Amino acid sequence: MPELAAFQKNFADRLEQPLPAASPMRVYLNTVLLGALDALSANFPVTREIVGTGCFEALALAFARRSPPQVPILALYGREFPDWLASQGVSRELPYLADVARCEQLRNEALFAPDAPVLAGNALAALVSDRLLALKLRTHPATRFGWFATPAMAIWLAHQQGFEGELSPDWRSGGAIFARQGSGVCGFELDSPSHRLLVGMRMGETLGAASRAASLLYPDADLGACFGRLVNCGAFAALSN
């Protein structure tokens, strides 16, 4: 198949040559990059606000050239963007930036995750104590949470409230949780006891076992209030029959 070999070599050689300004391939690549830029701007709006539009566009284009979209649905494009952002020079100046982007990625995933019935508080009210503590609750398919070494969630929340100016949050580690209620996603800061409850139950612990472990780590915590807040935000899937 000498003709095929010649065609492949010619094609490879053409790829290495600079593209003419008005070539169809350049138009296609520019369209793809523009779509990627628009998607990243929509998926990471707080990150864009923090660094400014010009800086964000430069970062987004550099990321898109390295990791172009692989599927036509761009709502979740940029899964690797926060980790990539952590390796860039801007993150040395803004050490919380990548974690803020991770919060935004959690929110995006929660928004587009599969739907399922949510655990309601009244479904637990009728259970006796032993039965309640023996429950192995499943997190809802739309629930996303994480723990960060920076006050990223506090910064994200401040931007949801129309924050303007210089923000100086307490520099401490903290968690974030996003859960879907109806068609909307709620997000709030996750404290250490609540995070331990969630991690334990995601690993298959009963509510009683997760509560005991959390109480040993955080003896002053009001675990009932922590659990109630998680239920009220829609963090768990409904009980199965």
Residue pairs with C-beta under 8 A, 6 or more apart in sequence:
19 25
19 26
19 29
20 26
32 64
32 68
32 69
33 61
33 64
33 65
33 68
35 69
35 74
36 60
36 61
36 63
36 64
36 68
36 69
36 74
36 77
37 57
37 60
37 61
37 64
38 74
39 69
39 74
39 75
39 77
39 78
40 56
40 60
40 63
40 64
40 77
40 78
40 81
41 48
41 56
41 57
41 60
43 74
43 75
43 76
43 77
43 78
43 81
43 104
43 105
43 108
44 56
44 78
44 81
44 101
44 104
44 105
45 104
46 100
46 103
46 104
46 155
46 156
46 159
47 56
47 85
47 97
47 100
47 101
47 104
48 56
49 159
50 94
50 97
50 100
50 155
50 159
51 59
51 90
51 94
51 97
55 90
59 85
59 88
59 90
63 78
63 80
63 81
63 84
63 85
66 84
67 80
67 84
69 77
75 108
75 111
75 112
76 108
76 109
76 112
78 105
79 105
81 101
81 105
82 98
82 99
82 101
82 102
82 104
82 105
83 98
85 91
85 97
85 98
85 101
86 98
90 97
91 97
91 98
95 150
96 150
96 151
96 152
96 155
99 148
99 149
99 150
99 152
100 152
100 155
100 156
102 146
102 148
102 152
103 146
103 148
103 152
103 153
103 156
103 176
103 178
103 187
104 156
106 144
106 145
106 146
106 176
106 178
106 187
107 144
107 178
107 185
107 187
109 144
109 178
110 142
110 143
110 144
110 178
110 179
110 180
110 185
111 142
111 180
111 185
113 141
113 142
113 144
113 180
114 141
114 142
115 141
115 142
115 180
116 140
116 141
116 142
116 237
116 238
117 237
117 238
118 140
118 181
118 234
118 236
118 237
118 238
119 137
119 140
119 231
119 234
119 235
119 236
119 237
119 238
119 239
120 231
120 238
121 228
121 231
121 232
123 238
123 239
124 132
124 231
127 135
132 207
133 206
133 207
133 208
133 211
134 206
134 207
134 208
135 206
135 207
135 239
136 201
136 204
136 205
136 206
136 207
137 201
137 207
137 236
137 237
137 239
138 201
138 236
138 237
139 198
139 201
139 202
139 235
139 236
139 237
140 179
140 180
140 234
140 235
140 236
140 237
141 237
142 178
142 179
142 180
142 185
142 234
143 177
143 178
143 179
143 180
143 234
143 235
143 236
144 177
144 178
144 179
145 175
145 176
145 177
145 178
145 190
145 195
145 198
145 235
146 175
146 176
147 173
147 174
147 175
147 190
147 195
148 173
148 174
148 175
148 176
149 173
150 171
150 173
150 174
151 169
151 170
151 171
151 172
151 173
151 174
152 174
152 176
153 174
153 175
153 176
153 187
153 188
153 189
153 190
154 169
154 170
154 174
154 189
155 167
155 169
156 176
156 187
157 187
157 188
157 189
158 167
158 169
160 187
174 189
174 190
174 191
175 189
175 190
175 191
175 192
175 194
175 195
176 187
176 188
176 189
176 190
177 187
177 188
177 190
177 194
177 198
177 230
177 233
177 235
178 185
178 186
178 187
179 185
179 186
179 187
179 233
179 234
179 235
180 186
180 234
181 233
181 234
186 233
186 234
188 233
190 198
191 221
191 226
192 217
192 218
192 221
193 214
193 217
193 218
193 221
193 223
193 226
194 226
194 227
194 229
194 230
196 210
196 213
196 214
196 217
196 218
197 210
197 211
197 214
197 223
197 226
197 227
197 230
198 230
198 235
200 209
200 210
200 213
200 214
201 207
201 210
201 236
205 213
207 227
211 223
211 227
214 221
214 223
214 226
215 221
215 223
230 236
